[in-house]
Amino acid sequence: DSGVTQTPKHLITATGQRVTLRCSPRSGDLSVYWYQQSLDQGLQFLIQYYNGEERAKGNILERFSAQQFPDLHSELNLSSLELGDSALYFCASSLTSGNTIYFGEGSWLTVV
Amino acid sequence: DAKTTQPTSMDCAEGRAANLPCNHSTISGNEYVYWYRQIHSQGPQYIIHGLKNNETNEMASLIITEDRKSSTLILPHATLRDTAVYYCIVSSTGANNLFFGTGTRLTVIP
């Protein structure tokens, strides 16, 4: 158990819908990261937050957004969902940038 | 961050040591070598990391060559539960994310 908690574990939704994935980082960690893993692609970095502020952006689509709240939990919002958005979404956390990153167990999103 | 090269796949007999190589010939002085593994569709699991000295923990040992251009992850007594994709990642202090390549798919054979 890494200490990073993600909910929901599984989610099925229809195209065009919007979903929110939630992440609680390890106790004391200030940085939160989001990654996407599709069947045909590896782990793709989406975005990083540090203590509530966006720190780095990767291959995140404009339909996707994230935020980190004062209690340090984070949410990834996915809107106008397409079939190709079906993937595993991982949240990870670290104390700060450059420290060891620990991953949650992921949220399986299926868009039908 | 420096790029890494790993074999696509490896097999290892159960109970034997699994030695997973990684080349990172363009590594720079402030970059660490990290190893993670991902057991089928689970979250990537941190294994070990090092800068230039060899490191050992309860999961594995990391051997880094003196010139730091390559490293080997050693699982001393592989079990079936060690079957996973192993990722070697080079990352600098202060890096904002980890870049995952394709990794090595290790299969432990009974």
Interface residues (C-beta under 8 A of the other chain):
Chain A: S2 V4 Y33 Y35 G42 L43 F45 Q48 R55 A56 G58 L88 F90 A92 S97 G98 T100 I101 Y102 F103 G104 E105 G106
Chain B: Y34 Y36 Q38 S41 Q42 G43 P44 Q45 Y46 H49 S91 S92 T93 G94 A95 N96 N97 L98 F99 F100 G101 T102 G103
